[in-house]
């Protein structure tokens, strides 16, 4: 599962095909990640890598262990080969 932790406005401008938006800045972020399957594999990205690193740490705190932080949208696309969908 690919998770975009940017804001809805950033997501609307472009995102990885198939990504799910869980806004790191939203107060419901912790509640949203708590609903995730702790046995699944996740790829996380943001704009520059700062929020994705913080999000990955919070995900680990709720028991998710298979997390790949790919930093920026562009890097995530390059590393996964998944296309960026333009908003």
N, C-alpha and C positions, 0 to 999 in steps of 0.2 A: 504494500500500500504506500502510495506517495502522499506525503502531507506537506502542504504549503502553510507556513505559519505567519505569513504576512497579513496585512490588513485587507479588507474586502476591496478597497480602492486599488491597491497594488495588484491583487489577484485579477481584478477586472481588466487591467492593462495587459496582462499576459501571464500564462501559467503553464506548467507541464501538463501535457495531455493525460487525463485521468486522475489528476491530483485532487485531493480533498482539502478544502480550506478549514483550518482550525487556527484562528487568529490568536497569536501569542499575547497580544495586548488586551484581548477581551477578558473581562473578569471571569467568564465561564470556561476559560482555557483548561484549568485543572479538572473541572467536572467533565469536560469533553474527552480529555485523554484518559480519564478514569474509566470511560465506557469502552475503550479500545481493548481488543483481544491481546492479552499479554504474551501469547505464544506466537503471534504473527510477526512478520518482518516489516519494518518500516524504513522509508527513506524520507528524510526531512530536509527542507530547504527554506531560505528566506531571500532577502535582498542582498545582504553582504556576508552572511555567515554568523553574525552576532546572535540574532534571535534563534536561529536554528540550533546553535550550540546550547543555548539556555533551555530551549524546548526539549532537546534530547536529554538533558540532565533531569528535567522535571519528569519526563517519560520514564527514565530509569527509576526515579523515586516511587513511581506507582507500580513497579514490577516488570516493565517492558525491558527486555534485554537485547533484542535484535534490532538495533537502530543504526542506520547509516546517515550521518550528518554530511550532506554534500554542499553546504554553504549557500552560495548564490544560485539564483534561478539558472543563469547561464552555465555555471559549472555543473549543476545537477543535470541539465540537458546534455552537456558534453559527456559526462560520466556514464549516464544511463542510455544515451541514444534516443531518449524520448523527446519528441518535438515540443516546442513551445507554441501554445495556442495563443494567438494574438487576440486581445479583447476588442 
